[in-house]
Each structure stands twice: as C-alpha cells, then as structure tokens.
C-alpha cells in the first residue's frame, strides 16, 4: 500500500506523559524502540515528558497506533497529538 503522503507528513505523535517516573521510562524507551511507526522520540521539558514523531498510512492507522499501542502502555498517562494542516517551511540548513 502506498503511504498517504499528506498524513505521513502531517502526523505528529505529540506529547506523552507518564503515570510513574524512572523505571517506567526504561520500559517506555524499549517499547517505543519496537514500534516501527515511531520515527523519532525525544525527552522534552514542558507539559509532556516525550515528543514523538510518527508516520501512519492514514488516520485510521494513526488512531490504531495511538489507541492500541501507545495508550496501551501502562506507563503512558496521556497523549496529546497534533496533525499539521500545511507545511510552511522545512529546512535542515543551519544559519552559519
């Protein structure tokens, strides 16, 4: 199946918050490493504990990933997701 590029570009797994700290972090790291749709996972400051960038074939696949994999992890308390409507700018060039 061809990936719906608009969804692939737009889906951001969003912020993930934990129920419990430390040992849960290691379990979460291992679980996320096994999910191929998770392209990036960053530990962050702010409202959430982690920021994930995920890809999904379509919105149904994203919903399944969210509901049956991420929220199924006992360490995960909440997930806030964002879907981009339009790419305004994307660059990897550094201004140096």
C-alpha positions in Angstrom: 0.0 0.0 0.0 1.2 3.5 -0.8 1.5 5.8 2.2 -0.8 8.8 2.1 1.9 11.4 2.0 -0.3 14.1 3.4 -0.9 12.0 6.5 2.7 10.8 6.6 3.9 14.5 6.6 1.2 15.7 9.0 1.0 13.2 11.8 2.9 14.2 14.9 2.6 11.7 17.8 2.6 14.7 20.2 3.3 14.8 23.9 3.4 11.7 26.0 3.0 11.9 29.8 3.8 9.2 32.3 1.9 7.8 35.2 5.1 6.9 37.0 8.7 8.1 36.8 12.1 6.4 36.3 11.8 2.6 35.9 8.8 3.3 33.7 11.0 5.4 31.5 13.2 2.4 30.6 10.2 0.3 29.8 8.7 3.1 27.7 12.0 3.6 25.8 12.2 -0.1 24.9 8.5 -0.2 23.9 8.8 2.8 21.6 12.0 1.4 20.0 10.0 -1.6 18.9 7.2 0.4 17.2 8.3 1.0 13.6 5.8 3.9 13.1 7.7 5.9 15.7 10.3 7.7 13.7 11.7 9.9 16.5 11.3 10.1 20.2 12.6 13.0 22.2 12.7 13.5 26.0 11.5 17.1 26.5 10.7 19.8 29.1 7.3 21.3 29.3 3.8 19.8 29.7 4.8 16.3 28.3 7.7 14.0 29.1 8.3 12.9 25.5 7.7 14.2 22.0 7.2 11.5 19.3 7.2 11.9 15.5 5.2 9.1 13.9 4.1 8.1 10.5 0.8 6.4 9.7 -0.7 5.1 6.4 -3.9 7.0 7.1 -5.9 8.5 10.0 -7.4 5.1 10.9 -3.8 3.6 11.2 -2.8 6.6 13.3 -5.8 6.0 15.6 -5.0 2.3 15.9 -1.4 3.2 16.7 -2.5 5.7 19.3 -5.2 3.6 20.9 -3.8 0.1 20.7 -0.1 0.6 21.1 0.8 3.9 22.8 -2.1 4.3 25.2 -1.9 0.6 25.9 1.4 1.0 27.5 0.8 1.1 31.3 3.5 3.8 31.7 1.6 6.3 29.5 -0.9 8.6 31.2 -1.9 10.9 28.4 -1.1 11.6 24.8 -1.8 14.9 23.0 -1.5 14.6 19.3 -1.2 17.3 16.5 -1.8 17.0 12.8 -0.2 19.6 10.6 -2.5 21.2 8.1 0.2 22.7 5.9 4.0 22.8 5.7 5.0 26.4 5.7 8.8 25.9 5.9 11.1 22.9 6.3 14.9 23.1 6.2 17.9 21.3 7.6 20.3 24.2 6.7 22.0 25.9 9.7 22.3 29.7 9.6 26.1 29.8 10.0 
